[in-house]
Amino acid sequence: MKIEKLKVRPKRVENLGACIPETAAVLTCWSNNSSDSPSCQQTVQALTDCMRNAKSQKNRSNTVNYHLARLSKYL
């Protein structure tokens, strides 16, 4: 068995971020008002709370290269 071209597709990440709506709300508020406007304090506080409570995503090591190296002796 011989594989001339081997392509590995990256995983699709569905959840890019837990605080995207809050970030969008803060940026919208800042674009409509100044960045230090008191009317934006509530949205900034909501974003801060969301960032504190968001689960951190652990970086898992990619094992594709390990398996390719392991299986290359069979090709």
PDB file of N, CA, C and O in Angstrom:
ATOM      1  N   MET A   1       0.852  -1.176   0.000  1.00  0.00           N
ATOM      2  CA  MET A   1       0.000   0.000   0.000  1.00  0.00           C
ATOM      3  C   MET A   1       0.895   1.234   0.000  1.00  0.00           C
ATOM      4  O   MET A   1       1.830   1.344   0.793  1.00  0.00           O
ATOM      5  N   LYS A   2       0.588   2.159  -0.904  1.00  0.00           N
ATOM      6  CA  LYS A   2       1.376   3.373  -0.998  1.00  0.00           C
ATOM      7  C   LYS A   2       0.430   4.560  -1.083  1.00  0.00           C
ATOM      8  O   LYS A   2      -0.488   4.585  -1.903  1.00  0.00           O
ATOM      9  N   ILE A   3       0.662   5.517  -0.245  1.00  0.00           N
ATOM     10  CA  ILE A   3      -0.134   6.737  -0.242  1.00  0.00           C
ATOM     11  C   ILE A   3       0.746   7.851  -0.771  1.00  0.00           C
ATOM     12  O   ILE A   3       1.737   8.222  -0.142  1.00  0.00           O
ATOM     13  N   GLU A   4       0.379   8.388  -1.936  1.00  0.00           N
ATOM     14  CA  GLU A   4       1.202   9.438  -2.526  1.00  0.00           C
ATOM     15  C   GLU A   4       1.004  10.778  -1.836  1.00  0.00           C
ATOM     16  O   GLU A   4       1.970  11.484  -1.544  1.00  0.00           O
ATOM     17  N   LYS A   5      -0.237  11.123  -1.580  1.00  0.00           N
ATOM     18  CA  LYS A   5      -0.520  12.393  -0.912  1.00  0.00           C
ATOM     19  C   LYS A   5      -1.421  12.110   0.273  1.00  0.00           C
ATOM     20  O   LYS A   5      -2.457  11.458   0.146  1.00  0.00           O
ATOM     21  N   LEU A   6      -1.021  12.597   1.390  1.00  0.00           N
ATOM     22  CA  LEU A   6      -1.796  12.422   2.603  1.00  0.00           C
ATOM     23  C   LEU A   6      -2.208  13.787   3.102  1.00  0.00           C
ATOM     24  O   LEU A   6      -1.361  14.646   3.351  1.00  0.00           O
ATOM     25  N   LYS A   7      -3.499  13.992   3.248  1.00  0.00           N
ATOM     26  CA  LYS A   7      -4.012  15.265   3.733  1.00  0.00           C
ATOM     27  C   LYS A   7      -4.742  15.030   5.039  1.00  0.00           C
ATOM     28  O   LYS A   7      -5.552  14.112   5.161  1.00  0.00           O
ATOM     29  N   VAL A   8      -4.448  15.859   5.998  1.00  0.00           N
ATOM     30  CA  VAL A   8      -5.107  15.795   7.291  1.00  0.00           C
ATOM     31  C   VAL A   8      -5.937  17.052   7.450  1.00  0.00           C
ATOM     32  O   VAL A   8      -5.413  18.164   7.390  1.00  0.00           O
ATOM     33  N   ARG A   9      -7.216  16.877   7.649  1.00  0.00           N
ATOM     34  CA  ARG A   9      -8.100  18.023   7.829  1.00  0.00           C
ATOM     35  C   ARG A   9      -8.103  18.443   9.293  1.00  0.00           C
ATOM     36  O   ARG A   9      -8.217  17.597  10.180  1.00  0.00           O
ATOM     37  N   PRO A  10      -7.981  19.731   9.552  1.00  0.00           N
ATOM     38  CA  PRO A  10      -8.021  20.184  10.946  1.00  0.00           C
ATOM     39  C   PRO A  10      -9.434  20.064  11.500  1.00  0.00           C
ATOM     40  O   PRO A  10     -10.418  20.104  10.761  1.00  0.00           O
ATOM     41  N   LYS A  11      -9.508  19.918  12.808  1.00  0.00           N
ATOM     42  CA  LYS A  11     -10.806  19.833  13.455  1.00  0.00           C
ATOM     43  C   LYS A  11     -11.518  21.171  13.348  1.00  0.00           C
ATOM     44  O   LYS A  11     -10.897  22.231  13.438  1.00  0.00           O
ATOM     45  N   ARG A  12     -12.803  21.108  13.158  1.00  0.00           N
ATOM     46  CA  ARG A  12     -13.601  22.338  13.144  1.00  0.00           C
ATOM     47  C   ARG A  12     -13.993  22.683  14.566  1.00  0.00           C
ATOM     48  O   ARG A  12     -14.518  21.850  15.305  1.00  0.00           O
ATOM     49  N   VAL A  13     -13.737  23.893  14.924  1.00  0.00           N
ATOM     50  CA  VAL A  13     -14.070  24.351  16.260  1.00  0.00           C
ATOM     51  C   VAL A  13     -15.391  25.103  16.176  1.00  0.00           C
ATOM     52  O   VAL A  13     -15.482  26.153  15.540  1.00  0.00           O
ATOM     53  N   GLU A  14     -16.399  24.560  16.818  1.00  0.00           N
ATOM     54  CA  GLU A  14     -17.721  25.175  16.775  1.00  0.00           C
ATOM     55  C   GLU A  14     -17.808  26.371  17.714  1.00  0.00           C
ATOM     56  O   GLU A  14     -18.348  27.415  17.347  1.00  0.00           O
ATOM     57  N   ASN A  15     -17.287  26.222  18.904  1.00  0.00           N
ATOM     58  CA  ASN A  15     -17.392  27.282  19.901  1.00  0.00           C
ATOM     59  C   ASN A  15     -16.095  28.084  19.899  1.00  0.00           C
ATOM     60  O   ASN A  15     -15.093  27.649  20.467  1.00  0.00           O
ATOM     61  N   LEU A  16     -16.112  29.239  19.269  1.00  0.00           N
ATOM     62  CA  LEU A  16     -14.911  30.058  19.201  1.00  0.00           C
ATOM     63  C   LEU A  16     -14.677  30.848  20.475  1.00  0.00           C
ATOM     64  O   LEU A  16     -13.532  31.149  20.813  1.00  0.00           O
ATOM     65  N   GLY A  17     -15.705  31.176  21.165  1.00  0.00           N
ATOM     66  CA  GLY A  17     -15.558  31.923  22.397  1.00  0.00           C
ATOM     67  C   GLY A  17     -16.871  32.030  23.117  1.00  0.00           C
ATOM     68  O   GLY A  17     -17.931  32.130  22.498  1.00  0.00           O
ATOM     69  N   ALA A  18     -16.798  32.008  24.420  1.00  0.00           N
ATOM     70  CA  ALA A  18     -18.017  32.051  25.202  1.00  0.00           C
ATOM     71  C   ALA A  18     -18.540  33.480  25.370  1.00  0.00           C
ATOM     72  O   ALA A  18     -19.725  33.672  25.643  1.00  0.00           O
ATOM     73  N   CYS A  19     -17.686  34.470  25.213  1.00  0.00           N
ATOM     74  CA  CYS A  19     -18.055  35.850  25.507  1.00  0.00           C
ATOM     75  C   CYS A  19     -18.169  36.713  24.260  1.00  0.00           C
ATOM     76  O   CYS A  19     -17.987  37.928  24.337  1.00  0.00           O
ATOM     77  N   ILE A  20     -18.460  36.122  23.134  1.00  0.00           N
ATOM     78  CA  ILE A  20     -18.554  36.889  21.888  1.00  0.00           C
ATOM     79  C   ILE A  20     -19.703  37.902  21.918  1.00  0.00           C
ATOM     80  O   ILE A  20     -19.503  39.038  21.489  1.00  0.00           O
ATOM     81  N   PRO A  21     -20.900  37.541  22.406  1.00  0.00           N
ATOM     82  CA  PRO A  21     -21.971  38.558  22.440  1.00  0.00           C
ATOM     83  C   PRO A  21     -21.637  39.749  23.342  1.00  0.00           C
ATOM     84  O   PRO A  21     -21.954  40.892  23.013  1.00  0.00           O
ATOM     85  N   GLU A  22     -21.003  39.476  24.469  1.00  0.00           N
ATOM     86  CA  GLU A  22     -20.626  40.559  25.373  1.00  0.00           C
ATOM     87  C   GLU A  22     -19.556  41.445  24.751  1.00  0.00           C
ATOM     88  O   GLU A  22     -19.591  42.666  24.905  1.00  0.00           O
ATOM     89  N   THR A  23     -18.611  40.839  24.054  1.00  0.00           N
ATOM     90  CA  THR A  23     -17.570  41.613  23.384  1.00  0.00           C
ATOM     91  C   THR A  23     -18.163  42.492  22.300  1.00  0.00           C
ATOM     92  O   THR A  23     -17.772  43.649  22.148  1.00  0.00           O
ATOM     93  N   ALA A  24     -19.107  41.947  21.548  1.00  0.00           N
ATOM     94  CA  ALA A  24     -19.760  42.729  20.504  1.00  0.00           C
ATOM     95  C   ALA A  24     -20.553  43.886  21.103  1.00  0.00           C
ATOM     96  O   ALA A  24     -20.579  44.982  20.544  1.00  0.00           O
ATOM     97  N   ALA A  25     -21.196  43.642  22.239  1.00  0.00           N
ATOM     98  CA  ALA A  25     -21.956  44.709  22.891  1.00  0.00           C
ATOM     99  C   ALA A  25     -21.042  45.828  23.377  1.00  0.00           C
ATOM    100  O   ALA A  25     -21.383  47.005  23.259  1.00  0.00           O
ATOM    101  N   VAL A  26     -19.886  45.465  23.922  1.00  0.00           N
ATOM    102  CA  VAL A  26     -18.932  46.477  24.393  1.00  0.00           C
ATOM    103  C   VAL A  26     -18.391  47.286  23.223  1.00  0.00           C
ATOM    104  O   VAL A  26     -18.300  48.511  23.306  1.00  0.00           O
ATOM    105  N   LEU A  27     -18.032  46.616  22.135  1.00  0.00           N
ATOM    106  CA  LEU A  27     -17.498  47.333  20.979  1.00  0.00           C
ATOM    107  C   LEU A  27     -18.547  48.238  20.346  1.00  0.00           C
ATOM    108  O   LEU A  27     -18.225  49.331  19.880  1.00  0.00           O
ATOM    109  N   THR A  28     -19.792  47.793  20.327  1.00  0.00           N
ATOM    110  CA  THR A  28     -20.874  48.629  19.805  1.00  0.00           C
ATOM    111  C   THR A  28     -21.080  49.854  20.680  1.00  0.00           C
ATOM    112  O   THR A  28     -21.263  50.963  20.180  1.00  0.00           O
ATOM    113  N   CYS A  29     -21.048  49.645  21.984  1.00  0.00           N
ATOM    114  CA  CYS A  29     -21.216  50.770  22.908  1.00  0.00           C
ATOM    115  C   CYS A  29     -20.064  51.758  22.761  1.00  0.00           C
ATOM    116  O   CYS A  29     -20.277  52.970  22.780  1.00  0.00           O
ATOM    117  N   TRP A  30     -18.863  51.248  22.616  1.00  0.00           N
ATOM    118  CA  TRP A  30     -17.712  52.128  22.457  1.00  0.00           C
ATOM    119  C   TRP A  30     -17.748  52.878  21.130  1.00  0.00           C
ATOM    120  O   TRP A  30     -17.287  54.017  21.054  1.00  0.00           O
ATOM    121  N   SER A  31     -18.287  52.257  20.086  1.00  0.00           N
ATOM    122  CA  SER A  31     -18.353  52.956  18.804  1.00  0.00           C
ATOM    123  C   SER A  31     -19.419  54.042  18.818  1.00  0.00           C
ATOM    124  O   SER A  31     -19.288  55.054  18.129  1.00  0.00           O
ATOM    125  N   ASN A  32     -20.480  53.834  19.605  1.00  0.00           N
ATOM    126  CA  ASN A  32     -21.541  54.842  19.704  1.00  0.00           C
ATOM    127  C   ASN A  32     -21.199  55.952  20.689  1.00  0.00           C
ATOM    128  O   ASN A  32     -21.654  57.085  20.531  1.00  0.00           O
ATOM    129  N   ASN A  33     -20.410  55.638  21.693  1.00  0.00           N
ATOM    130  CA  ASN A  33     -20.018  56.597  22.729  1.00  0.00           C
ATOM    131  C   ASN A  33     -18.497  56.609  22.811  1.00  0.00           C
ATOM    132  O   ASN A  33     -17.820  55.949  22.022  1.00  0.00           O
ATOM    133  N   SER A  34     -17.979  57.343  23.744  1.00  0.00           N
ATOM    134  CA  SER A  34     -16.530  57.300  23.943  1.00  0.00           C
ATOM    135  C   SER A  34     -16.181  56.066  24.773  1.00  0.00           C
ATOM    136  O   SER A  34     -17.051  55.473  25.411  1.00  0.00           O
ATOM    137  N   SER A  35     -14.916  55.688  24.760  1.00  0.00           N
ATOM    138  CA  SER A  35     -14.505  54.457  25.440  1.00  0.00           C
ATOM    139  C   SER A  35     -14.599  54.557  26.960  1.00  0.00           C
ATOM    140  O   SER A  35     -14.709  53.532  27.633  1.00  0.00           O
ATOM    141  N   ASP A  36     -14.559  55.764  27.511  1.00  0.00           N
ATOM    142  CA  ASP A  36     -14.675  55.920  28.960  1.00  0.00           C
ATOM    143  C   ASP A  36     -16.044  56.455  29.376  1.00  0.00           C
ATOM    144  O   ASP A  36     -16.187  57.047  30.445  1.00  0.00           O
ATOM    145  N   SER A  37     -17.032  56.247  28.537  1.00  0.00           N
ATOM    146  CA  SER A  37     -18.380  56.737  28.814  1.00  0.00           C
ATOM    147  C   SER A  37     -19.015  55.934  29.949  1.00  0.00           C
ATOM    148  O   SER A  37     -18.890  54.710  29.985  1.00  0.00           O
ATOM    149  N   PRO A  38     -19.700  56.618  30.881  1.00  0.00           N
ATOM    150  CA  PRO A  38     -20.353  55.896  31.979  1.00  0.00           C
ATOM    151  C   PRO A  38     -21.512  55.009  31.510  1.00  0.00           C
ATOM    152  O   PRO A  38     -21.899  54.080  32.219  1.00  0.00           O
ATOM    153  N   SER A  39     -22.062  55.282  30.339  1.00  0.00           N
ATOM    154  CA  SER A  39     -23.165  54.452  29.861  1.00  0.00           C
ATOM    155  C   SER A  39     -22.692  53.069  29.420  1.00  0.00           C
ATOM    156  O   SER A  39     -23.508  52.158  29.281  1.00  0.00           O
ATOM    157  N   CYS A  40     -21.397  52.899  29.199  1.00  0.00           N
ATOM    158  CA  CYS A  40     -20.849  51.604  28.773  1.00  0.00           C
ATOM    159  C   CYS A  40     -20.358  50.762  29.951  1.00  0.00           C
ATOM    160  O   CYS A  40     -19.908  49.633  29.753  1.00  0.00           O
ATOM    161  N   GLN A  41     -20.436  51.281  31.143  1.00  0.00           N
ATOM    162  CA  GLN A  41     -19.897  50.564  32.295  1.00  0.00           C
ATOM    163  C   GLN A  41     -20.617  49.239  32.549  1.00  0.00           C
ATOM    164  O   GLN A  41     -19.990  48.268  32.971  1.00  0.00           O
ATOM    165  N   GLN A  42     -21.914  49.192  32.299  1.00  0.00           N
ATOM    166  CA  GLN A  42     -22.667  47.969  32.536  1.00  0.00           C
ATOM    167  C   GLN A  42     -22.245  46.870  31.553  1.00  0.00           C
ATOM    168  O   GLN A  42     -22.101  45.711  31.942  1.00  0.00           O
ATOM    169  N   THR A  43     -22.048  47.232  30.290  1.00  0.00           N
ATOM    170  CA  THR A  43     -21.629  46.235  29.303  1.00  0.00           C
ATOM    171  C   THR A  43     -20.191  45.790  29.548  1.00  0.00           C
ATOM    172  O   THR A  43     -19.856  44.624  29.341  1.00  0.00           O
ATOM    173  N   VAL A  44     -19.344  46.715  29.989  1.00  0.00           N
ATOM    174  CA  VAL A  44     -17.966  46.352  30.315  1.00  0.00           C
ATOM    175  C   VAL A  44     -17.946  45.405  31.508  1.00  0.00           C
ATOM    176  O   VAL A  44     -17.170  44.449  31.530  1.00  0.00           O
ATOM    177  N   GLN A  45     -18.791  45.666  32.495  1.00  0.00           N
ATOM    178  CA  GLN A  45     -18.865  44.796  33.667  1.00  0.00           C
ATOM    179  C   GLN A  45     -19.390  43.411  33.286  1.00  0.00           C
ATOM    180  O   GLN A  45     -18.930  42.405  33.827  1.00  0.00           O
ATOM    181  N   ALA A  46     -20.347  43.354  32.363  1.00  0.00           N
ATOM    182  CA  ALA A  46     -20.856  42.056  31.901  1.00  0.00           C
ATOM    183  C   ALA A  46     -19.764  41.269  31.188  1.00  0.00           C
ATOM    184  O   ALA A  46     -19.657  40.056  31.368  1.00  0.00           O
ATOM    185  N   LEU A  47     -18.955  41.944  30.382  1.00  0.00           N
ATOM    186  CA  LEU A  47     -17.845  41.279  29.702  1.00  0.00           C
ATOM    187  C   LEU A  47     -16.802  40.810  30.705  1.00  0.00           C
ATOM    188  O   LEU A  47     -16.275  39.706  30.569  1.00  0.00           O
ATOM    189  N   THR A  48     -16.499  41.610  31.693  1.00  0.00           N
ATOM    190  CA  THR A  48     -15.528  41.234  32.712  1.00  0.00           C
ATOM    191  C   THR A  48     -15.993  40.004  33.477  1.00  0.00           C
ATOM    192  O   THR A  48     -15.204  39.093  33.728  1.00  0.00           O
ATOM    193  N   ASP A  49     -17.275  39.971  33.849  1.00  0.00           N
ATOM    194  CA  ASP A  49     -17.819  38.811  34.558  1.00  0.00           C
ATOM    195  C   ASP A  49     -17.785  37.561  33.688  1.00  0.00           C
ATOM    196  O   ASP A  49     -17.477  36.468  34.163  1.00  0.00           O
ATOM    197  N   CYS A  50     -18.101  37.735  32.423  1.00  0.00           N
ATOM    198  CA  CYS A  50     -18.082  36.592  31.507  1.00  0.00           C
ATOM    199  C   CYS A  50     -16.667  36.039  31.350  1.00  0.00           C
ATOM    200  O   CYS A  50     -16.470  34.824  31.331  1.00  0.00           O
ATOM    201  N   MET A  51     -15.697  36.921  31.238  1.00  0.00           N
ATOM    202  CA  MET A  51     -14.313  36.469  31.080  1.00  0.00           C
ATOM    203  C   MET A  51     -13.795  35.777  32.342  1.00  0.00           C
ATOM    204  O   MET A  51     -13.000  34.842  32.251  1.00  0.00           O
ATOM    205  N   ARG A  52     -14.234  36.221  33.498  1.00  0.00           N
ATOM    206  CA  ARG A  52     -13.824  35.570  34.741  1.00  0.00           C
ATOM    207  C   ARG A  52     -14.435  34.189  34.883  1.00  0.00           C
ATOM    208  O   ARG A  52     -13.792  33.269  35.389  1.00  0.00           O
ATOM    209  N   ASN A  53     -15.682  34.039  34.434  1.00  0.00           N
ATOM    210  CA  ASN A  53     -16.399  32.784  34.624  1.00  0.00           C
ATOM    211  C   ASN A  53     -16.237  31.808  33.468  1.00  0.00           C
ATOM    212  O   ASN A  53     -16.683  30.664  33.557  1.00  0.00           O
ATOM    213  N   ALA A  54     -15.610  32.243  32.391  1.00  0.00           N
ATOM    214  CA  ALA A  54     -15.444  31.367  31.224  1.00  0.00           C
ATOM    215  C   ALA A  54     -14.456  30.255  31.544  1.00  0.00           C
ATOM    216  O   ALA A  54     -13.454  30.468  32.226  1.00  0.00           O
ATOM    217  N   LYS A  55     -14.757  29.087  31.046  1.00  0.00           N
ATOM    218  CA  LYS A  55     -13.862  27.962  31.238  1.00  0.00           C
ATOM    219  C   LYS A  55     -12.676  28.124  30.302  1.00  0.00           C
ATOM    220  O   LYS A  55     -12.839  28.411  29.117  1.00  0.00           O
ATOM    221  N   SER A  56     -11.506  27.941  30.836  1.00  0.00           N
ATOM    222  CA  SER A  56     -10.320  28.045  29.983  1.00  0.00           C
ATOM    223  C   SER A  56     -10.192  26.760  29.177  1.00  0.00           C
ATOM    224  O   SER A  56     -10.379  25.661  29.700  1.00  0.00           O
ATOM    225  N   GLN A  57      -9.873  26.911  27.908  1.00  0.00           N
ATOM    226  CA  GLN A  57      -9.713  25.761  27.041  1.00  0.00           C
ATOM    227  C   GLN A  57      -8.292  25.257  27.163  1.00  0.00           C
ATOM    228  O   GLN A  57      -7.334  26.005  26.965  1.00  0.00           O
ATOM    229  N   LYS A  58      -8.163  23.985  27.492  1.00  0.00           N
ATOM    230  CA  LYS A  58      -6.844  23.400  27.620  1.00  0.00           C
ATOM    231  C   LYS A  58      -6.306  23.096  26.233  1.00  0.00           C
ATOM    232  O   LYS A  58      -7.023  22.597  25.366  1.00  0.00           O
ATOM    233  N   ASN A  59      -5.051  23.402  26.041  1.00  0.00           N
ATOM    234  CA  ASN A  59      -4.402  23.096  24.769  1.00  0.00           C
ATOM    235  C   ASN A  59      -3.982  21.635  24.786  1.00  0.00           C
ATOM    236  O   ASN A  59      -3.060  21.248  25.504  1.00  0.00           O
ATOM    237  N   ARG A  60      -4.660  20.845  23.999  1.00  0.00           N
ATOM    238  CA  ARG A  60      -4.310  19.441  23.909  1.00  0.00           C
ATOM    239  C   ARG A  60      -3.309  19.269  22.776  1.00  0.00           C
ATOM    240  O   ARG A  60      -3.423  19.885  21.716  1.00  0.00           O
ATOM    241  N   SER A  61      -2.354  18.438  23.023  1.00  0.00           N
ATOM    242  CA  SER A  61      -1.333  18.243  22.007  1.00  0.00           C
ATOM    243  C   SER A  61      -1.925  17.469  20.833  1.00  0.00           C
ATOM    244  O   SER A  61      -2.754  16.577  21.014  1.00  0.00           O
ATOM    245  N   ASN A  62      -1.496  17.820  19.657  1.00  0.00           N
ATOM    246  CA  ASN A  62      -1.966  17.175  18.444  1.00  0.00           C
ATOM    247  C   ASN A  62      -1.141  15.910  18.230  1.00  0.00           C
ATOM    248  O   ASN A  62       0.087  15.969  18.171  1.00  0.00           O
ATOM    249  N   THR A  63      -1.812  14.774  18.113  1.00  0.00           N
ATOM    250  CA  THR A  63      -1.111  13.503  17.981  1.00  0.00           C
ATOM    251  C   THR A  63      -1.046  13.019  16.546  1.00  0.00           C
ATOM    252  O   THR A  63      -0.636  11.884  16.301  1.00  0.00           O
ATOM    253  N   VAL A  64      -1.441  13.854  15.586  1.00  0.00           N
ATOM    254  CA  VAL A  64      -1.444  13.433  14.193  1.00  0.00           C
ATOM    255  C   VAL A  64      -0.031  13.100  13.735  1.00  0.00           C
ATOM    256  O   VAL A  64       0.180  12.069  13.096  1.00  0.00           O
ATOM    257  N   ASN A  65       0.928  13.944  14.046  1.00  0.00           N
ATOM    258  CA  ASN A  65       2.307  13.697  13.615  1.00  0.00           C
ATOM    259  C   ASN A  65       2.867  12.430  14.245  1.00  0.00           C
ATOM    260  O   ASN A  65       3.626  11.704  13.602  1.00  0.00           O
ATOM    261  N   TYR A  66       2.506  12.157  15.483  1.00  0.00           N
ATOM    262  CA  TYR A  66       2.956  10.930  16.139  1.00  0.00           C
ATOM    263  C   TYR A  66       2.432   9.711  15.393  1.00  0.00           C
ATOM    264  O   TYR A  66       3.185   8.779  15.110  1.00  0.00           O
ATOM    265  N   HIS A  67       1.146   9.716  15.076  1.00  0.00           N
ATOM    266  CA  HIS A  67       0.556   8.567  14.402  1.00  0.00           C
ATOM    267  C   HIS A  67       1.067   8.424  12.974  1.00  0.00           C
ATOM    268  O   HIS A  67       1.252   7.305  12.495  1.00  0.00           O
ATOM    269  N   LEU A  68       1.298   9.545  12.286  1.00  0.00           N
ATOM    270  CA  LEU A  68       1.875   9.464  10.948  1.00  0.00           C
ATOM    271  C   LEU A  68       3.272   8.869  10.978  1.00  0.00           C
ATOM    272  O   LEU A  68       3.617   8.052  10.124  1.00  0.00           O
ATOM    273  N   ALA A  69       4.065   9.265  11.937  1.00  0.00           N
ATOM    274  CA  ALA A  69       5.413   8.719  12.061  1.00  0.00           C
ATOM    275  C   ALA A  69       5.361   7.238  12.420  1.00  0.00           C
ATOM    276  O   ALA A  69       6.168   6.448  11.930  1.00  0.00           O
ATOM    277  N   ARG A  70       4.430   6.873  13.260  1.00  0.00           N
ATOM    278  CA  ARG A  70       4.296   5.486  13.668  1.00  0.00           C
ATOM    279  C   ARG A  70       3.848   4.597  12.512  1.00  0.00           C
ATOM    280  O   ARG A  70       4.327   3.473  12.368  1.00  0.00           O
ATOM    281  N   LEU A  71       2.937   5.098  11.698  1.00  0.00           N
ATOM    282  CA  LEU A  71       2.383   4.316  10.598  1.00  0.00           C
ATOM    283  C   LEU A  71       3.228   4.404   9.327  1.00  0.00           C
ATOM    284  O   LEU A  71       2.984   3.658   8.379  1.00  0.00           O
ATOM    285  N   SER A  72       4.212   5.296   9.289  1.00  0.00           N
ATOM    286  CA  SER A  72       4.987   5.470   8.058  1.00  0.00           C
ATOM    287  C   SER A  72       5.804   4.232   7.706  1.00  0.00           C
ATOM    288  O   SER A  72       6.115   4.012   6.536  1.00  0.00           O
ATOM    289  N   LYS A  73       6.152   3.433   8.688  1.00  0.00           N
ATOM    290  CA  LYS A  73       6.929   2.236   8.378  1.00  0.00           C
ATOM    291  C   LYS A  73       6.094   1.178   7.650  1.00  0.00           C
ATOM    292  O   LYS A  73       6.646   0.249   7.060  1.00  0.00           O
ATOM    293  N   TYR A  74       4.775   1.319   7.693  1.00  0.00           N
ATOM    294  CA  TYR A  74       3.896   0.375   6.997  1.00  0.00           C
ATOM    295  C   TYR A  74       3.566   0.836   5.578  1.00  0.00           C
ATOM    296  O   TYR A  74       2.958   0.086   4.815  1.00  0.00           O
ATOM    297  N   LEU A  75       3.957   2.053   5.216  1.00  0.00           N
ATOM    298  CA  LEU A  75       3.634   2.569   3.889  1.00  0.00           C
ATOM    299  C   LEU A  75       4.671   2.185   2.856  1.00  0.00           C
ATOM    300  O   LEU A  75       4.541   2.547   1.687  1.00  0.00           O
TER     301      LEU A  75
END
